Amino acid sequence: MPKKNSEQFSFADDTPPKPASAKKDPAQLLLDWLPRWRQPTITERDIRIWGPPSIRNRESAIRSAETLVAHGWLVPTNKRRYGARAWEIVRRPIVHPTL
């Protein structure tokens, strides 16, 4: 119960505040997940089906992959099918990669 001089007391029956959960960047989640993908290339469809659950929508998957292209972790490749997006994975011997 706060007093007029702004003193605050904590009681046993008060619930402690929950810490704010830090949301990871979707591109970082994809980068953390990519070492588990065994094939040399990955498509947008692969990311949407097998990727991390938080980036399984189309916009987030493409945006995350394009961020990794900008940082050199993925290289765009041509697919035979029109409109399909595919990337070659650049494998580097780094334990915990970050953007």
C-alpha positions as CSV (number, residue, x, y, z in Angstrom):
1,M,0.0,0.0,0.0
2,P,1.7,3.2,-1.1
3,K,2.0,6.1,1.3
4,K,1.8,9.7,0.4
5,N,5.6,10.1,0.4
6,S,5.8,7.5,-2.4
7,E,7.1,4.7,-0.2
8,Q,6.1,1.2,-1.4
9,F,5.9,-2.0,0.6
10,S,5.8,-5.5,-0.6
11,F,3.5,-8.0,1.0
12,A,3.6,-11.8,0.8
13,D,0.3,-12.0,-0.9
14,D,1.3,-9.6,-3.7
15,T,2.1,-11.3,-7.0
16,P,5.5,-10.4,-8.4
17,P,5.5,-8.7,-11.8
18,K,6.1,-11.0,-14.7
19,P,9.3,-10.3,-16.6
20,A,8.9,-9.0,-20.1
21,S,9.7,-11.8,-22.6
22,A,12.2,-10.7,-25.2
23,K,11.0,-11.6,-28.7
24,K,13.7,-12.9,-31.0
25,D,14.0,-11.5,-34.5
26,P,12.4,-13.8,-37.0
27,A,15.5,-13.8,-39.2
28,Q,17.6,-14.9,-36.1
29,L,15.1,-17.7,-35.5
30,L,15.5,-18.9,-39.1
31,L,19.3,-18.6,-38.8
32,D,19.2,-20.7,-35.6
33,W,17.0,-23.3,-37.3
34,L,19.0,-23.6,-40.6
35,P,21.8,-25.9,-39.3
36,R,19.1,-28.6,-38.8
37,W,18.1,-28.4,-42.4
38,R,20.3,-31.1,-44.2
39,Q,19.7,-30.2,-47.8
40,P,21.9,-27.6,-49.6
41,T,19.0,-25.4,-50.7
42,I,15.8,-24.3,-49.0
43,T,12.6,-22.9,-50.5
44,E,9.9,-20.6,-49.2
45,R,7.6,-23.6,-49.0
46,D,10.1,-25.5,-46.9
47,I,10.4,-22.7,-44.5
48,R,6.6,-22.4,-44.2
49,I,6.1,-26.1,-43.6
50,W,9.2,-27.1,-41.6
51,G,10.6,-23.9,-40.2
52,P,10.1,-22.3,-36.8
53,P,6.4,-21.9,-36.0
54,S,6.6,-18.1,-35.5
55,I,7.7,-17.5,-39.1
56,R,5.4,-19.9,-41.0
57,N,3.4,-17.2,-42.7
58,R,4.4,-16.1,-46.2
59,E,5.5,-12.5,-45.5
60,S,7.6,-13.4,-42.4
61,A,9.3,-16.3,-44.2
62,I,10.3,-14.2,-47.2
63,R,11.3,-11.2,-45.1
64,S,13.5,-13.4,-42.8
65,A,15.1,-15.1,-45.8
66,E,15.8,-11.8,-47.5
67,T,17.4,-10.5,-44.3
68,L,19.7,-13.6,-44.3
69,V,20.5,-12.9,-48.0
70,A,21.6,-9.4,-47.0
71,H,23.9,-10.8,-44.3
72,G,25.4,-13.5,-46.6
73,W,23.8,-16.6,-45.0
74,L,21.6,-17.4,-48.0
75,V,22.2,-17.0,-51.7
76,P,19.2,-16.7,-54.1
77,T,19.0,-19.5,-56.7
78,N,16.7,-19.9,-59.8
79,K,13.9,-22.4,-59.5
80,R,12.3,-24.1,-62.5
81,R,8.8,-23.1,-61.4
82,Y,7.6,-19.6,-62.0
83,G,7.2,-17.5,-58.8
84,A,9.0,-20.0,-56.5
85,R,11.7,-18.7,-54.2
86,A,14.7,-20.8,-53.3
87,W,18.0,-20.1,-51.6
88,E,21.3,-21.9,-51.2
89,I,22.5,-22.2,-47.6
90,V,26.0,-20.9,-46.9
91,R,27.4,-23.2,-44.3
92,R,29.9,-21.6,-41.9
93,P,31.7,-23.3,-38.9
94,I,30.1,-21.0,-36.3
95,V,28.6,-22.4,-33.1
96,H,26.0,-19.8,-32.3
97,P,25.5,-17.5,-35.4
98,T,24.1,-14.1,-34.9
99,L,23.0,-11.3,-37.3
